[in-house]
Amino acid sequence: MGPLKLTYDDFKVGYKGSFTKSVTERDNDMFGELSGDMNPIHFDDAVGRKLGFKGRVSNGFVQESRIAAALIETFGSDDTIVVALEKNTRFLKPVYMDDEITATVEVVGRVPALRALKIKAGCVNGDGEQVVATNMTIIIVSPK
C-alpha cells in the first residue's frame, strides 16, 4: 500500500496491478487453522495422490487471499480501504505447496451511480497457467 491517495475518479478501465507470493506450507496450515477447513486434501500428500493430484492441494481461498493482496496493493492507500461488494470465483486448476502465484486485478468497468469498480481478477502459477478466475465489484472508501 502506498502513500498516494487515489480515488474512484483516478481508476479508469484498464488500470491494473498484481501481487506475487509463493504458497508455503505455513500459509496453508495457518489458513486451515484460521478457517477450520481441515480437509485432508489440503494437508496429506497421500490423499491428494489418491484423488489424482501430484500431492496435497492448497486451499483455493489461499489463492483468493493473493487477489485480496493485489486489490490492496493496487487500489488501497494509507488513507483508503478497499471493500468488495460482490464476487464470483472459479477455481480452475490445483495449486501445490511452493507454487508461485501471481494475482492480477484490472478495472474492466465502472458504476458511477455507486462509485464502484468492476474488476476482473485471477491467479496464474509459475508456469503461466490460470488457476483462479474472479469477477468482482469493489468500492474504495476513506475512513477519515
N, C-alpha and C positions, 0 to 999 in steps of 0.2 A: 504494500500500500504506500502510495507516495504522498508527499505533502501538498501536491497540486489539487485544488478542489474543482472538479468538473461537475457540471450539472446536466440534466436531461438535454438541454439545448446543444451541448457540446458533442453528444453521441449521435452521429449520423449513420445511416445504413452503410455497412462496410467496415465500421470501426471494429477492431478485433484485438484479441490478446491471447496469451497462453500461460500455462504453468506446467512444469515438468518435475516429476518426482518418481523414483522407483518404489515399487511395492515391497515393503520389508515384512519379515515375519512379525516383527514388533507391531507394525501398523495393523496387520491382520489380527493378531492376538488381542491388541488393545481394543480394536473395533468390536470383536466378539464379546469381550468383557463389558464394554460400554453399552452395546445394543442388546445383549442377551442372546444373540444369534450364534449359538454354538453348534450349528450344523456341521457334522463330521466332514463333509466335503471341503470345508474351509480349513480343517486342522489335521487331516490324516491323509498322507500321500497314498496309502493303500486303498482307501475309499475312493479317492479320485481316480486312480488307475482302474479299479474295479468298474467304475462308471464310464470308462473310455477316455479319460483325460490323461495328461502326462503326469499328473500328481494332484495334490490339493489345489483348489481353485480359490483365489481371493474373492471375498465377498464383493459383489457388484457395487455396493454402496461405498466401498473404499474408493473405487474409481469415481463415483459421483462426488466424493469429497474433493477430488482433484479439480472437478468442474467448479465446485464452490470456491476453491482457492483461486482459480483463474478468474472467476467473477470479481472477487475482491481485489486481486492484483490489477485487473483491467478497469473496473468501474468504481472502485472504492477509493477513499482518501481518508486522511486523518479527521476530516470533518463530515464524512458521509457514510451511510450504511446502505448496503445492497440488500433488497428484500425480494425474494422470489414469490410471485403471486400464484403461479401455476407452472406445472412441469409434466412433461411426458417423456419417459426414458425407455430406451430399448437396450438390452444387453446382448451384444452381437457375437462375441467370441469370449472364450475363457481368458482370464488373466492369472498368471502364476507368480509365485514369490520371485522377487528380484527383477520382474519385468519393469522396464522403464515406461512410464505412462506420461504422455503429453496431452493435457486437456486444452482445448481451444474454445473460445467463445467469440461470437460475431453478431453484431446487430444486423438483423435482416428485416426489421420493420419497426415502426413507431406508432404509438397510440396516443395522439395528442390530448384527447379528452381525459385520459388517465395519467398523462405524462409518464407512460410506461414504454418499455422497450421489448420488442420481440427478439429473442436470442436463439440462434442455432448453436448448439454446443456438442462436443464429442470428445472422445478419448481415442488415441492411437497408441499402439505399443511400439517398441523399438524397431520392429520390422515394418512399420508403417501401416499395419492392419488396423482398421477401425474396430474398436472393441465395445464402445458405448456411443449411442446417438441420443441426443436430447433436444427437445424444443421447449422453450420456456418464456414466460413473461416476467420481467422484473421492473421494479421501481427503485430509484435512488433517492434516499431521503437524508435530510440533515437534522440530527437531534438537537442542534443548538438553536 
